[in-house]
Amino acid sequence: MRTYARVRNADGTKTWITISTTASGDSSMVWLVTLCQVLLLNLNESPMFGNYGLPAQQSVMQQVAPDYYISRTQQQFAPYFASLLIAKISSNPPTYNIAVTTFAGASLNFALPASASPSNQIPQ
């Protein structure tokens, strides 16, 4: 299994990299990168998975954080990890803490904004 991710280089350019299942058969990083990409997608933006993504523009317009869609995304990806918790840290911009424990026992904890663009901030 594999997925692709775009990373920012030190000089500011962006490069596509491939994330693949390890030789031991562990796909945790593939699913984690996919989870992060889904949290940065707009709803119905994926050409293959229409139910992935968050209604970022609608959330800004209605001034309501996309908590329901975050919960739904957590439920969709939970079977791929021993433990997956996504919790809101702040509302402006919507930022979520992701705590993951893989089946191999590795623990990861990081913050991810629900929107990649600063223009998608919810006014208070």
N, C-alpha and C positions, 0 to 999 in steps of 0.2 A: 504494500500500500504506500502511496506517496501523496504529498501535497506540495504546493509551491507557496513561497512567501517572498515578499519584497522587503529588503532590508536597506537601511540608509548607511552608506559608507562614510568614513571619516571626512572625506572631501565634499560631502553633501549629495553626491550622486546616489541613485538607487539601483540595486541589483536584485535580480530574481535568483533565489536559491531553492534547491529541492530538499524536502524533508522526507525521509523514507523510513520504513520499518527497519529496525536493527537486525543484525545477523542472528540474534537470539530470539527474534520474533516479537519484540516489544514495539508496539505502535503508539505508545503514550505521547511522544512528541508530535506525531502526525495529528492525533486528535486534539492536542493542546493548541497547536498552531491553527487548526481548523476552527476550534472554539473561538480563538481570538479574532479570526477573520470574520466569523459569523457575527460577533459582537460589534464589529466595525461596518458591517453591511447595512444598507437600508433595506427595509422590508420589500420583498419581491425583486430585489436587485440581482440575485443569483439566477443565471439562466437555467440551472439544473434543479435547484431546490428552492421553490417559491416560498416555503414556509420558514426559511432561514432569514435572519436579520432583525433589525429593530426599526420601528417607525420614527426615526430621528426627526425628520421634518415635521411630522404631525405632533410629536412630543413638544417641539419648540413652539409651534403655533398654539397648542392647547395649554402649554406651560404645565404639563404633567410628565413626570419621569416615566420611562418605559419599563416599569418594574414587572408588569405582567409578562412582557416578552422576555425579560431577563430570566424570570422564573421558568418560563416555557423552554428557553434555551438550556438552562441548567438541567431540566428533566430530560431533554433530548440527548445531552452529552454525558449524563451521570453513569450510564452503563459501561462507559469506556474507562472509568477510573475507579479506584477503590473508594475514594472520597472526592467530592466536588462541591464546593460552597462558593456561591457568588453573592456578595453582600454590598449594598450601596454605601459608599464612603461620603460622597458629597452630591449635591443636586446641581451645582452650577460650576462647571459643566457636569453632567451626570458621569460620575466615576465610580467604578465598582472594584472591590477587592476580590481576587480570585485565589482561592486556596485549593490546591490539588494534591492528592496523594495517589501515586500511580500503583498499579498492581505489583510493581517491582519494589515498592517501598520508598521511592523518592518523594519528597515533599517540596512543593513549590508554592510561593505566596507572592503575589504581585498585584499592582493596581493597573487598571486599564480604563481609559475614558471610553464611554459608550459611543462617542462620536470622534472621528479623527480630525474634524474641522473645528477651529475655535469659533466660527460663525454660527455653529449649532448650539450655542449656549442658551440655557433657559433663563430668561430674565426673571429677576425677583421683585 
